[in-house]
Amino acid sequence: MEQPSKPDLHGVIVIDKPLGPTSMSMVNLVRRKCMKMKTGHAGTLDPLATGVLVLGVGKMTKKLSQMMDTHKRYTTVIDLSATTAGLDAESPRQEVDVVEIPTREKIELAVGTFMGETLQAPPIFSAVKIDGHRAYAVARKGKDVKIAPRPVTVHAIKVLTYEWPLVAIDITCAKGFYVRSLARDLGKKLGAGGYCTEIRRTEVGKFTLELALKLEDLPEFLTEEDLISPERVQELLT
């Protein structure tokens, strides 16, 4: 296919990010498909997380901070029988001796304590800065990483399914909440382990999975028809 001339594209595209790629690799992919139009994303997804990744193209990159300030919704599966350094399946499992296997009722009571505003320490493998350095860079050097807890807000949270050791949770939260930290903190409340075997983002504000395109459905080059128009973006932000 002949490469078209550089278009004047402005809009938003929602990607259903698969397991593995980084958020920035998705930005670079869309930028190439837009003939190097300015592109950015409205909130990082970890490589091992899937789901809604909102990308702004052209003038819509100026709306990314507004999109990032909207609520986020996730589903996650937490393994309570072990933990890992990164609080996800990327790091080796560290088995935890669980004296008493929690009942679903006990788990639901513990999950309910995360509602509203609480304090949460981000994972050591995160992009939070410590003395000017990213926490994950410090942690990967084998150095001790301590990150002070910070206020986070949960709007809704519920247990979807539970069969020891796996509990599936649906959570709607504000900007700055770490699902991996939820796994760690839930495990501590239950006297168990806790790491995420799956994380899937289902909503960023009104940008949902229903609006998302899978990578295999993207054309070689994007056109205006492939993007959510600036007018529709404004409607979704109000």
Contacts in CASP RR format, 6 or more apart in sequence:
PFRMAT RR
TARGET T0000
AUTHOR 0000-0000-0000
METHOD contacts of the structure
MODEL  1
MEQPSKPDLHGVIVIDKPLGPTSMSMVNLVRRKCMKMKTGHAGTLDPLAT
GVLVLGVGKMTKKLSQMMDTHKRYTTVIDLSATTAGLDAESPRQEVDVVE
IPTREKIELAVGTFMGETLQAPPIFSAVKIDGHRAYAVARKGKDVKIAPR
PVTVHAIKVLTYEWPLVAIDITCAKGFYVRSLARDLGKKLGAGGYCTEIR
RTEVGKFTLELALKLEDLPEFLTEEDLISPERVQELLT
1 220 0 8 1.000
1 221 0 8 1.000
3 35 0 8 1.000
3 221 0 8 1.000
4 35 0 8 1.000
4 221 0 8 1.000
5 35 0 8 1.000
6 35 0 8 1.000
6 36 0 8 1.000
6 37 0 8 1.000
7 34 0 8 1.000
7 35 0 8 1.000
7 37 0 8 1.000
7 222 0 8 1.000
7 223 0 8 1.000
7 224 0 8 1.000
8 37 0 8 1.000
9 34 0 8 1.000
9 37 0 8 1.000
9 57 0 8 1.000
9 58 0 8 1.000
9 222 0 8 1.000
9 223 0 8 1.000
9 224 0 8 1.000
9 227 0 8 1.000
10 57 0 8 1.000
10 58 0 8 1.000
10 59 0 8 1.000
10 60 0 8 1.000
10 227 0 8 1.000
10 230 0 8 1.000
11 56 0 8 1.000
11 57 0 8 1.000
11 58 0 8 1.000
11 59 0 8 1.000
11 60 0 8 1.000
11 227 0 8 1.000
11 228 0 8 1.000
11 229 0 8 1.000
11 230 0 8 1.000
11 233 0 8 1.000
12 54 0 8 1.000
12 55 0 8 1.000
12 56 0 8 1.000
12 57 0 8 1.000
12 60 0 8 1.000
12 63 0 8 1.000
12 67 0 8 1.000
12 207 0 8 1.000
12 227 0 8 1.000
12 228 0 8 1.000
12 233 0 8 1.000
13 30 0 8 1.000
13 55 0 8 1.000
13 56 0 8 1.000
13 57 0 8 1.000
13 213 0 8 1.000
13 222 0 8 1.000
13 226 0 8 1.000
13 227 0 8 1.000
13 228 0 8 1.000
14 52 0 8 1.000
14 53 0 8 1.000
14 54 0 8 1.000
14 55 0 8 1.000
14 207 0 8 1.000
14 208 0 8 1.000
14 211 0 8 1.000
14 212 0 8 1.000
14 213 0 8 1.000
14 228 0 8 1.000
15 26 0 8 1.000
15 30 0 8 1.000
15 51 0 8 1.000
15 52 0 8 1.000
15 53 0 8 1.000
15 55 0 8 1.000
15 212 0 8 1.000
15 213 0 8 1.000
15 214 0 8 1.000
15 215 0 8 1.000
16 50 0 8 1.000
16 51 0 8 1.000
16 52 0 8 1.000
16 53 0 8 1.000
16 209 0 8 1.000
16 212 0 8 1.000
16 213 0 8 1.000
16 214 0 8 1.000
16 215 0 8 1.000
17 23 0 8 1.000
17 26 0 8 1.000
17 45 0 8 1.000
17 49 0 8 1.000
17 50 0 8 1.000
17 51 0 8 1.000
17 52 0 8 1.000
17 53 0 8 1.000
18 50 0 8 1.000
18 214 0 8 1.000
18 215 0 8 1.000
19 47 0 8 1.000
19 48 0 8 1.000
19 49 0 8 1.000
19 50 0 8 1.000
20 47 0 8 1.000
20 48 0 8 1.000
21 47 0 8 1.000
22 47 0 8 1.000
23 41 0 8 1.000
23 43 0 8 1.000
23 44 0 8 1.000
23 45 0 8 1.000
23 53 0 8 1.000
24 41 0 8 1.000
26 41 0 8 1.000
26 53 0 8 1.000
26 55 0 8 1.000
27 39 0 8 1.000
27 40 0 8 1.000
27 41 0 8 1.000
27 55 0 8 1.000
29 215 0 8 1.000
29 218 0 8 1.000
30 39 0 8 1.000
30 55 0 8 1.000
30 57 0 8 1.000
30 222 0 8 1.000
31 37 0 8 1.000
31 38 0 8 1.000
31 39 0 8 1.000
33 218 0 8 1.000
33 219 0 8 1.000
33 220 0 8 1.000
33 221 0 8 1.000
33 222 0 8 1.000
34 57 0 8 1.000
34 58 0 8 1.000
34 221 0 8 1.000
34 222 0 8 1.000
35 221 0 8 1.000
37 57 0 8 1.000
37 58 0 8 1.000
38 57 0 8 1.000
38 58 0 8 1.000
38 61 0 8 1.000
39 55 0 8 1.000
39 56 0 8 1.000
39 57 0 8 1.000
39 58 0 8 1.000
39 61 0 8 1.000
40 55 0 8 1.000
40 56 0 8 1.000
40 57 0 8 1.000
40 61 0 8 1.000
40 64 0 8 1.000
41 53 0 8 1.000
41 54 0 8 1.000
41 55 0 8 1.000
41 56 0 8 1.000
41 64 0 8 1.000
42 54 0 8 1.000
42 55 0 8 1.000
42 56 0 8 1.000
42 64 0 8 1.000
42 67 0 8 1.000
42 68 0 8 1.000
42 204 0 8 1.000
42 207 0 8 1.000
43 53 0 8 1.000
43 54 0 8 1.000
43 67 0 8 1.000
43 68 0 8 1.000
43 204 0 8 1.000
44 127 0 8 1.000
45 51 0 8 1.000
45 53 0 8 1.000
45 201 0 8 1.000
46 88 0 8 1.000
46 180 0 8 1.000
46 199 0 8 1.000
47 90 0 8 1.000
48 88 0 8 1.000
48 89 0 8 1.000
48 90 0 8 1.000
48 196 0 8 1.000
48 199 0 8 1.000
49 179 0 8 1.000
49 199 0 8 1.000
49 200 0 8 1.000
49 201 0 8 1.000
50 198 0 8 1.000
50 199 0 8 1.000
50 200 0 8 1.000
50 201 0 8 1.000
51 200 0 8 1.000
51 201 0 8 1.000
51 202 0 8 1.000
51 209 0 8 1.000
51 212 0 8 1.000
52 201 0 8 1.000
52 202 0 8 1.000
52 203 0 8 1.000
52 204 0 8 1.000
52 207 0 8 1.000
52 208 0 8 1.000
52 209 0 8 1.000
52 212 0 8 1.000
53 201 0 8 1.000
53 212 0 8 1.000
54 64 0 8 1.000
54 67 0 8 1.000
54 204 0 8 1.000
54 207 0 8 1.000
56 63 0 8 1.000
56 64 0 8 1.000
57 222 0 8 1.000
57 227 0 8 1.000
59 230 0 8 1.000
60 230 0 8 1.000
60 233 0 8 1.000
63 233 0 8 1.000
63 237 0 8 1.000
66 237 0 8 1.000
67 204 0 8 1.000
67 205 0 8 1.000
67 207 0 8 1.000
67 237 0 8 1.000
68 175 0 8 1.000
69 175 0 8 1.000
70 175 0 8 1.000
70 204 0 8 1.000
70 205 0 8 1.000
70 206 0 8 1.000
70 237 0 8 1.000
71 155 0 8 1.000
71 172 0 8 1.000
71 173 0 8 1.000
71 174 0 8 1.000
71 203 0 8 1.000
71 204 0 8 1.000
71 205 0 8 1.000
72 172 0 8 1.000
72 173 0 8 1.000
72 174 0 8 1.000
72 175 0 8 1.000
72 177 0 8 1.000
72 201 0 8 1.000
72 203 0 8 1.000
72 204 0 8 1.000
72 205 0 8 1.000
73 170 0 8 1.000
73 171 0 8 1.000
73 172 0 8 1.000
73 173 0 8 1.000
73 201 0 8 1.000
73 202 0 8 1.000
73 203 0 8 1.000
73 205 0 8 1.000
74 170 0 8 1.000
74 171 0 8 1.000
74 173 0 8 1.000
74 179 0 8 1.000
74 199 0 8 1.000
74 200 0 8 1.000
74 201 0 8 1.000
74 202 0 8 1.000
75 160 0 8 1.000
75 168 0 8 1.000
75 169 0 8 1.000
75 170 0 8 1.000
75 171 0 8 1.000
75 198 0 8 1.000
75 199 0 8 1.000
75 200 0 8 1.000
75 202 0 8 1.000
76 168 0 8 1.000
76 169 0 8 1.000
76 171 0 8 1.000
76 179 0 8 1.000
76 182 0 8 1.000
76 183 0 8 1.000
76 196 0 8 1.000
76 198 0 8 1.000
76 199 0 8 1.000
76 200 0 8 1.000
77 166 0 8 1.000
77 167 0 8 1.000
77 168 0 8 1.000
77 169 0 8 1.000
77 196 0 8 1.000
77 197 0 8 1.000
77 198 0 8 1.000
78 166 0 8 1.000
78 167 0 8 1.000
78 168 0 8 1.000
78 169 0 8 1.000
78 182 0 8 1.000
78 183 0 8 1.000
78 186 0 8 1.000
78 187 0 8 1.000
78 194 0 8 1.000
78 195 0 8 1.000
78 196 0 8 1.000
78 197 0 8 1.000
79 165 0 8 1.000
79 166 0 8 1.000
79 193 0 8 1.000
79 194 0 8 1.000
79 195 0 8 1.000
79 196 0 8 1.000
79 197 0 8 1.000
80 98 0 8 1.000
80 102 0 8 1.000
80 164 0 8 1.000
80 165 0 8 1.000
80 166 0 8 1.000
80 167 0 8 1.000
80 186 0 8 1.000
80 187 0 8 1.000
80 190 0 8 1.000
80 192 0 8 1.000
80 193 0 8 1.000
80 194 0 8 1.000
81 95 0 8 1.000
81 96 0 8 1.000
81 98 0 8 1.000
81 164 0 8 1.000
81 165 0 8 1.000
81 192 0 8 1.000
81 193 0 8 1.000
82 93 0 8 1.000
82 94 0 8 1.000
82 95 0 8 1.000
82 96 0 8 1.000
82 165 0 8 1.000
82 193 0 8 1.000
82 194 0 8 1.000
82 195 0 8 1.000
83 93 0 8 1.000
83 94 0 8 1.000
83 96 0 8 1.000
83 184 0 8 1.000
83 193 0 8 1.000
83 194 0 8 1.000
83 195 0 8 1.000
84 90 0 8 1.000
84 91 0 8 1.000
84 92 0 8 1.000
84 93 0 8 1.000
84 94 0 8 1.000
84 195 0 8 1.000
85 91 0 8 1.000
85 92 0 8 1.000
85 94 0 8 1.000
85 124 0 8 1.000
85 125 0 8 1.000
85 139 0 8 1.000
86 123 0 8 1.000
86 124 0 8 1.000
86 125 0 8 1.000
86 180 0 8 1.000
86 195 0 8 1.000
87 123 0 8 1.000
87 125 0 8 1.000
87 180 0 8 1.000
87 181 0 8 1.000
87 183 0 8 1.000
87 184 0 8 1.000
87 194 0 8 1.000
87 195 0 8 1.000
87 196 0 8 1.000
88 180 0 8 1.000
88 195 0 8 1.000
88 196 0 8 1.000
88 197 0 8 1.000
88 199 0 8 1.000
89 195 0 8 1.000
89 196 0 8 1.000
89 197 0 8 1.000
91 125 0 8 1.000
91 195 0 8 1.000
93 195 0 8 1.000
96 192 0 8 1.000
96 193 0 8 1.000
96 194 0 8 1.000
98 165 0 8 1.000
98 191 0 8 1.000
98 192 0 8 1.000
98 193 0 8 1.000
99 191 0 8 1.000
101 164 0 8 1.000
102 110 0 8 1.000
102 164 0 8 1.000
102 190 0 8 1.000
102 191 0 8 1.000
102 192 0 8 1.000
104 159 0 8 1.000
104 162 0 8 1.000
106 190 0 8 1.000
107 159 0 8 1.000
107 162 0 8 1.000
107 167 0 8 1.000
107 186 0 8 1.000
107 190 0 8 1.000
108 158 0 8 1.000
108 159 0 8 1.000
110 186 0 8 1.000
110 187 0 8 1.000
110 189 0 8 1.000
110 190 0 8 1.000
111 157 0 8 1.000
111 158 0 8 1.000
111 159 0 8 1.000
111 169 0 8 1.000
111 186 0 8 1.000
112 157 0 8 1.000
113 189 0 8 1.000
114 154 0 8 1.000
114 157 0 8 1.000
114 171 0 8 1.000
114 182 0 8 1.000
114 185 0 8 1.000
114 186 0 8 1.000
115 154 0 8 1.000
115 156 0 8 1.000
115 157 0 8 1.000
116 153 0 8 1.000
116 154 0 8 1.000
116 155 0 8 1.000
117 151 0 8 1.000
117 152 0 8 1.000
117 153 0 8 1.000
118 151 0 8 1.000
118 152 0 8 1.000
118 154 0 8 1.000
119 149 0 8 1.000
119 150 0 8 1.000
119 151 0 8 1.000
119 152 0 8 1.000
120 149 0 8 1.000
120 150 0 8 1.000
120 151 0 8 1.000
120 152 0 8 1.000
120 177 0 8 1.000
120 178 0 8 1.000
120 181 0 8 1.000
120 182 0 8 1.000
120 185 0 8 1.000
121 147 0 8 1.000
121 148 0 8 1.000
121 149 0 8 1.000
121 150 0 8 1.000
121 181 0 8 1.000
122 128 0 8 1.000
122 135 0 8 1.000
122 147 0 8 1.000
122 150 0 8 1.000
122 178 0 8 1.000
122 181 0 8 1.000
123 135 0 8 1.000
123 178 0 8 1.000
123 180 0 8 1.000
123 181 0 8 1.000
123 184 0 8 1.000
124 135 0 8 1.000
124 136 0 8 1.000
124 138 0 8 1.000
124 139 0 8 1.000
124 145 0 8 1.000
124 147 0 8 1.000
125 135 0 8 1.000
125 136 0 8 1.000
125 139 0 8 1.000
125 140 0 8 1.000
126 134 0 8 1.000
126 135 0 8 1.000
126 136 0 8 1.000
126 147 0 8 1.000
126 178 0 8 1.000
127 134 0 8 1.000
127 135 0 8 1.000
127 136 0 8 1.000
128 134 0 8 1.000
128 135 0 8 1.000
128 147 0 8 1.000
129 135 0 8 1.000
130 138 0 8 1.000
130 145 0 8 1.000
130 147 0 8 1.000
135 145 0 8 1.000
135 147 0 8 1.000
138 145 0 8 1.000
139 145 0 8 1.000
150 176 0 8 1.000
152 173 0 8 1.000
152 174 0 8 1.000
152 176 0 8 1.000
152 177 0 8 1.000
152 178 0 8 1.000
153 173 0 8 1.000
153 174 0 8 1.000
153 177 0 8 1.000
154 171 0 8 1.000
154 172 0 8 1.000
154 173 0 8 1.000
154 174 0 8 1.000
154 177 0 8 1.000
155 172 0 8 1.000
155 173 0 8 1.000
155 174 0 8 1.000
156 170 0 8 1.000
156 171 0 8 1.000
156 172 0 8 1.000
157 169 0 8 1.000
157 170 0 8 1.000
157 171 0 8 1.000
157 172 0 8 1.000
157 173 0 8 1.000
158 169 0 8 1.000
158 170 0 8 1.000
159 167 0 8 1.000
159 168 0 8 1.000
159 169 0 8 1.000
160 168 0 8 1.000
160 169 0 8 1.000
160 170 0 8 1.000
161 167 0 8 1.000
161 168 0 8 1.000
162 168 0 8 1.000
165 192 0 8 1.000
166 197 0 8 1.000
167 186 0 8 1.000
169 182 0 8 1.000
171 177 0 8 1.000
171 179 0 8 1.000
171 182 0 8 1.000
172 203 0 8 1.000
179 196 0 8 1.000
179 199 0 8 1.000
180 195 0 8 1.000
180 196 0 8 1.000
180 199 0 8 1.000
183 194 0 8 1.000
183 195 0 8 1.000
183 196 0 8 1.000
184 193 0 8 1.000
184 194 0 8 1.000
184 195 0 8 1.000
186 194 0 8 1.000
187 193 0 8 1.000
187 194 0 8 1.000
202 208 0 8 1.000
202 209 0 8 1.000
203 209 0 8 1.000
205 236 0 8 1.000
206 236 0 8 1.000
206 237 0 8 1.000
207 236 0 8 1.000
211 228 0 8 1.000
213 226 0 8 1.000
218 226 0 8 1.000
219 226 0 8 1.000
228 236 0 8 1.000
END
